[in-house]
């Protein structure tokens, strides 16, 4: 999609360009053009609204987030490399990859500096935890028990229940989970769990796979396996063929389509459920991923195991979501320093420090 946007912008320049004739200056013009669609409010120092205001009505500019610009530059570099324009840009000959020019890096640094001065930080998804998930499940169960519920609503409620619970227990991206094919889900031999082997997703393009599993639990409402089996049984009763294609599908009118359950469809259904239980606080489908990561961390699971379960390439994202937990735990440096003030430990620290400063107690290496 970025490639399709870039070509007409290059062609509309005063001197029309193509990929093979574009320069670093043309790339900067494209980045500035893309910046107009940014949604990150960059508050000025004198702005009274502040960087944490959720609904600012000030005249401060909106920018693309620094992380988005960084990612876009990487994609642009790949676009030119795929077109046979690899290597560093040479100003004298005008050849190479224009995205590798130092001016592009300077542009990214200026974006980061501007947003750092405005105290703009990446926003974290508001996590959904098990208590909120149980309320959503209870609401959907009540709808499924309604004797007047329509067949199409039976499908949507059953799908939502299975999907939301599976999304939390797997920690998977909702867009990736919505694209899971039927053949990518396998029952354990004893039906005690479900194994998923994803080969396509946001970071998967056929050159790897994301393998994760969910297991049965005693809670009948929140058990991901029981709700999965319930969903399959209801699909059979409704005459839906789930022997191939996508496991979770969208609806159109009174029929179930062949399209995957992703994007705005997932977000709208989650928002509707949260509104029904009076718990709509700006949560998104990514909230389940955040809630799963934080819950596992609080239960003592290692960061490496968390990142492997939810499909992160490293533990950086685990630290991103759990940094507050580390700051607030009883054994944190802040808590230890606070306890030091209220007991005799402070005096002992000072005494030990003075003892270590007594140089006379030390002996020379060479007499």
Steps between C-alpha positions, in 0.01 A plus 500: 500500500790736572643416157168589337495834686860587415478464121227765434666745741829469312317539168324819620822688585588810288757275335323162484704217647498121513661261745817493289528881476389597853744676732518538877332841465203334332476249784499784754212663311309171515562468877376857556193423289428188707549697821180693427300186581656465846284468812762556771441838665833677554430759769718807517674588826259786575189295421274471809345171386804286570631186330269263692171666402287248310271751329711810436329795334815707455659608173817297546596299190432134441786282380570143408638321806878466498471122504273512195749721313783263591301201373404686182862585422592134536222400259606768250856371514371150424290629207806651331712194577240274337512730196875432463612822670695361793814634662585843639395811312778674305443877464761535224358231275137522614469124537421264784217486750376858565351395834853428628597870464601669832223760455238228551660398827517866605129538424418203725719639779324837479160329525614306807644813662185704437277236654739442791489873582120484487515204744316284247540130569356193325155424639445161654180310447277505809523136615203268538534263795315182590236671715389723209522207260273295726239778498509512120460121486207509745325763287546294182379183676184685597441595135556142384243379755229728362238274333419774248855548374531484121721237334743761364530650849563153640802481273634849576465462878656154498783620278561808717507294819746249358715766333530743795593225746740335258654838423578555869632153580715487188628859524488501121442808283129513432564565130720188484255287698216610273694369201567156646399229256304195616793272410734702726310401819558151642357330810734333746471118484300499826300817409657679797619789287526655155822552304524785248762521225474841331689551178360843404471817705639847561856370538451170317523477123548130438861489622414391854213413729358594837418195709298534822247301698207550737384246757179407681422660835237440768313824435213406266447859387864588428636165383640564148473133399137458611397818323688388189315168498170682563569728201573206269185317617279803438651548152407140416144554625471810280628307200827696466784310332820551704701225333703764315551875481522743788410382848330828602293687239311824463130533429310697238129548563359162598782289356852399596765598246828332405699805616716496816385661826754785526543876523203722571267198528689371808533850648129578455386173657733543797390859549135396488553234766690743725223759465238242600682433829576873552875447472594684180817687601670522164608137487592346165559143377867552588393539864472122535860459384615753757288343775637153423860622515453686830306212659773249410768733638313544830471121525879472483542379141840585351512778242650265242206260540247785481646637177506150349138436597354825363723502192744784568847468347669611825423610856503873426121516462456303824706766679301773323170377644632393840729790592249640754473160668878499554489854636221430750605157631596483873866421423546794261777755574238766580334278763835407658606863523166594659535228764856613567377841617260354756735259679853472631637383167587854394736539796667168425553599137666823605721320754610240249571769242726691741680179589578440135647850475758419770809480278723409794349155512632423152852366433724595208552249224876553511638546854 
